[in-house]
Amino acid sequence: MSDAYDFSERIGRVEPSATLAISNLAAEKEAEGADIVDLSVGEPDFDTPENVVEAGKAALDAGHTGYTSSNGVPELKEAIAEKLRGNGVDADADEVIVTPGGKQALYETFQTLIDGGDEVVLLDPAWVSYEAMAKLAGADLSRVDLAPHGFQLEPALDELAETVSDNTELLVVNTPSNPTGAVFSEAALEGVRDLAVEHDVAVISDEIYERIVYDTDHVSLASLDGMADRTITINGFSKAYSMTGWRLGYLHATDEFVGEAGKLHSHSVSCATNFVQRAGIEALENTEDAVEEMRDAFADRRDLLVDLFDEHGVDVDVGDGAFYMMIPVDDDDQAWCEAAIEEAAVACVPGSAFNAPGYARISYAASEERLREAVDRLVSNDLL
């Protein structure tokens, strides 16, 4: 039987998402009756706030089920711009594109800026889809390893300066970080600013975990002097408002960038879902209490895990944001994660998926009871 498909070269550059692959395996085992503690997925274990759900229902009842203007409904774009202004970013509603999920905003950014052979710089450990999106756009990758610096950027600025050059087209910064939970300091971001200005580099600032910060403050890169015209700020509703399945995100950049990215947006997804955008307005304006409740719970879980690992002699770098932790494991982190799910029924993501071999990423978006159970199982199976 002949193969009817001649697949494109670009699709051969990438592999399926490692995080989703582990999550899918966990789901398969659960369907077979296994009790899996799934610490692989980056999804809050809270329901979407009730007022946001009701706003979505009201929007459906009001007939908001058709197309919207491609870049988003004006009310939501203005609410996003107001939120960004609260972060010190000089934002206007016309500088926003509302997307079906933050991933789409990232994808459109890579496709808008990158040609074949352009250099993209990543900070490792890096979220798995950055590499894939860069490769799909034809980029050449350069990387700076933050693992020797406790996953922080500030002590690695000299290495970043050795990597970024006049040939660099795009630098990707993610703070708070997936997979490490690290929140980069203002001094670190000022270092990024200095390099970006010196070498005329555009910067993606992925701030999807911005509202999940514990012991420090979040700084928006576009708020720094000199960065307004070269930063594409990416954010969304999945993490802060527990709206993963609603698929709602956005990007903010200059009018010029939005005009070009808007071409791809209009020819691909047309627009984000109408009634979901209406619910997004409610999320931005009236969910502070729910966000604080979730953030406090994540902070308690982080502290619990640190104590549990310490009891078993496992030293971890503690992040100040998101809901992830990188734990040191065997050099063959893929084999360790396979053993964790097969022997201990605990699902984790290999650090090598984030270009951080020797680690496993765990998500503490799970109850304290399940986190205790996970650590107990790993210990009893000699995996910690």
N, C-alpha and C positions, 0 to 999 in steps of 0.2 A: 504493500500500500504506500503510495507516494505521499510526501508531505506537501499539502496544498499551500502552505504559508512560508513566505520568505521574510523572516522577521527582521526588523530594522536593527542596524548596528547600535543605535543609541539604547534600545531596550536591553541589549545584551550587556551593557555597562553596569547594570544594577542588579541587586538581589532583592527578594521580597523583604519586607520589614521584619527584622529579628524580634522586635518586641511583640508584634502581632502574631508572629509564628509561635512564640512561646505561649501567648495568651490563647491562641487557637488550640494548641496541644492540651493546655489545661482544661479548656472547655470540652474537648473530646473525651478526656479521661473522666471528667465529671459526668458526662452523658453516659459513660459506661458504669457509673456508680461509685467512682473513687471520690474520696473526700480530699480535695486539693485545696491547700492554702495558697491562693493565687496572689503573689506579690509582684507580678510581672507587669500589670497594666497600670497605666498612668491615668486613672479615672477616679475621681472622688467617690466615696461610698455613701454620699448623702443624696437625698432626693433633690431635684430642682426646687428652689424655694416656691412655696405655694402661690405667692402673689405673682410670680413670673408665669407659672402654669396657668393661672386664671387669666392673666393678660393675653397669653396665647389663645386660650379658648375664646375670650371676648373678641379677639381679632378675627378668628374664624367665623364667629357668629355675626360679626359686622361685615363679612364678605371680603376680607383682605386675603383673597386666594388667587389673585391674578399676578401677572408680571408687575414688578416695580421698575422704576428707572434703574438702569444697569448698575450704577455705582451705589445704589442704596436709597432708601426713603429719606427725604430731607430731615425729618425729625430725629431719626437715629444718627445720621451723620453729624447733626448739630450736637446731639448728646455726647457723641464720641469726641468731637472737637472740644467741647466744654470739659470733659474728663481729662483730655490731654493738656489743656491749658492749666488745669489743676496740678499737673506734673511739671509745670514750667515750660511746656512746649508751645511755641507760637503756632497754634493750629486753627485752621478754618475748615468749615464743613466741606468745601469744594476740594479740599486736599485729602479726602478720605475715600477709600473704596471699601465697601462692605462685601465680604466674601462668605461663601458657604464653608466655614471653618478656617482656622488660622493656617492650616496647611496650604490651602488654596492661595492665600495671600503670599505665603513664602514662595510657592511654585511660580506665581505670576511675577514675583520680583526677580527670581533667578532667570526666567525666560526673557524678561524685559532688558536685563543688564548684560547678560553673559553671551559671548560668541565662542565658537570653538577655539580652544587654546588659551583663553583668558585665565588668569590666575585668581583662584578663590582661596582665601586663608581661613582655616577653621581652628578653633581652640579645643583641644582634646582634653578630656573626653567630650565628644560632641554628639548631640542627638542624631539618631541614625539617618533621618531623612535629609539632613543637610547634604551629606555626601551624595546621596542618590539624586537629589535635585540638581546639584552642581554638575554631576556627570551627565545627567539627561540633557543639560544645556551645553555640554561639550567642554566643560572647564577642566583645567589642570589644577590639582589640589596641592597646597602647601599647608603644613600643620604645625601647631605649637603645643607641646605637651605640658599640661598643668599638673599632672599627677605628682611629680616630684615636689610641687609647691603646695601640697594640701588642697589641690584643685582651685587655688586662688590665682587670679590674673596679675595682681600687683607685683608679686615677686618674680613674675615671668616677663615683665615688660621689656627687659633687655633682649630676651630671646624673641619676643614679638618684633622688636625693632630690627633684629637681624633677618627676619622673615619678610616683613612688609617692605615693598620697594615701589619704585615708579612703575613697575610692571604689574603690580597688584591691581586688579579691577574691583574686588569686593572682599570685605572682611565681615565675618559673621560673629556677632556677640550675643550670647544668650544668658541673661541674668534676671532673676534667679535661674540657675542652671538645671536642665535635664541632661545628664543623669545624676549630677553630684549634689544638687541642692545649694551650691555655692552662690553667694550674693557678692558681686564684685564691688569693691570700694569706689568711692568717688575719685580717689587718686588714680585707681586703675583705669577708670573711664576717661579721665583727663589725659592719661598716657595714650589711650586709643585715639582720642581727639587730636593730640599733637601729631601722631603718626599719620592719621587720615588727612589732616590738613597739609602736612609736609609733602606727602606723596600723592595728593589729590585722589584719595580712595573713597569709594562709597561704602557705607556700613549698614548692614542689617542689624537692627536692635530688636531681638526677639524677647518680648516682655510678657509672654503668656502667663507666667507665674507671678506677675508683679504684686498681686493682692495677697499672695501667700508668703509673707515675710515675717520673721519672728523677732530677732534680737537686734535688728539694724534697720536702716531706711533704704528704700529703693530709689535709685537715681535713673531717670530717663536720659538716655544718651543725647537725644535731640535737644534737650534743655541746655546743654553746655554750649558756651560761646564757640562759634565756628562750625557747629554740627547740624544746624537747622537745614541747610541746603544739601547735605550729603548723607542724611540718615533716613532710612526707611524703617519706621517703627511698625512692628508686627504685634498684634495682640488679638484677644478673642474672649469668648464667654465660657468655654468648656471647663476650665479649671477653677476659676474664682467663683463661678455661680453654679457649678455642677450641672452644666448644660452640654455635656459631651455629645449626646445624640441629636441635639438641636442643630448642630453644625452652623456656627455663626462666628465669624472673625472679621478682622479688618486690617488694612494697612493705612499708614499716613506718610505722606512725602510731599515734595513740591508739586505745584501745578503741572510742571513739565513732565515729571515722572508719572503722575496720575493720568495725564493725557495719553501717554504711551502705553502704560500698563492697562489702561481702560480698554484698549483695542483687544488685547488678549482676553480680558474679562468678558467683554461683550460677545466675542466669538467662541467662547468655551462654555461658561456656566450661565450666561445671560444676566442672571442676578441671583442674589441670595433669596431664600424663601420669604415670601411676603409676611405671613403672620408671625414667623419666627423673628423677623426684624422688629415687629411691634413689641414682642415679648422682650427683646433686647433693650428697648428703651426703659421698660420697667426694671430690668436687672440693673442697669446703670444708675437709676435714680432712687430706687426704694428697697435695696437689699443689704444695707450696711450691717444690720444686726445678724442676718444669716451668714454673711461673709465672715464676720468676727467669730461666730460660733464655730464654723468649720475651721478657721485658722487656729483657734485655741485648741481644738481637738487634735489637729495635726501636730501642733507644738508638743502637746502632752505625749503623743505617740512617738514622736522623735526622741524625746527625753527617755521614755520607757525603753526604747530599743538601745539607746546608748548605754543605759544601765545594765540591760540584759547581756549585751555583748561584752561589757566590761567584766561582768561576773564570770564569763567564760574566757577571759583573756584575749578578747578580740578588740583591737584598737581601731576605731573608725574616725575618719575626718568628718566632723559634724558641720553640716550646712545650715545656713540661716534662712533658707527659703525652699519653696516647692515642697514635695513630699516624697523625696527620694534619698537613698543612702547607698554609697558604694562600699561594699565590704570586701576586704582582701581575702582571696581564696587561692586555690592551687594555681600554678602557672597555666595549666590547661583549664581555663575557666569554662570553656564549652563542656568539657567532660564533667566538671563539678556541677554545672547547672543541670546536666542530664541526670546525674546521680541524685541531685536534690529532688527532681520531680519524680524519678522512677523509684527511688528508695525511701525518700522522706515525704513524698507527696507535697512538696513545696515548690512553687514555680517562681523562678528568678530569671533575670536576663543576663547573659554572658557579657562581661565588660568589653570583650573584644568587638562586640557589635557597635560600641561607641569609640572604638580605637583605644581601649584601655584594658589590655590583657592583664590577667591576674586579679581581676575584680569581678564581682557580680553586683548588678543593680537590683535593689529591692525597693518596692513602693510601699510606703506605710499608709496608703489610703485604704486601710482595713482596720477592723475593730481591734482594741487592745487585747481582747481575748484571742483573736486569731493571730495576732503578732506574737503573743506568748507561745501559742501552740506551734507556730512556725519555728521559733528558736528552739523549743524543746525537741521538735522532730529532727532538726538539723544536728543538734548536740547528740541525741540518742543514736543517730546514724553516723557518728564520727565525721561529720562534715564541718564542724566548727571546733 
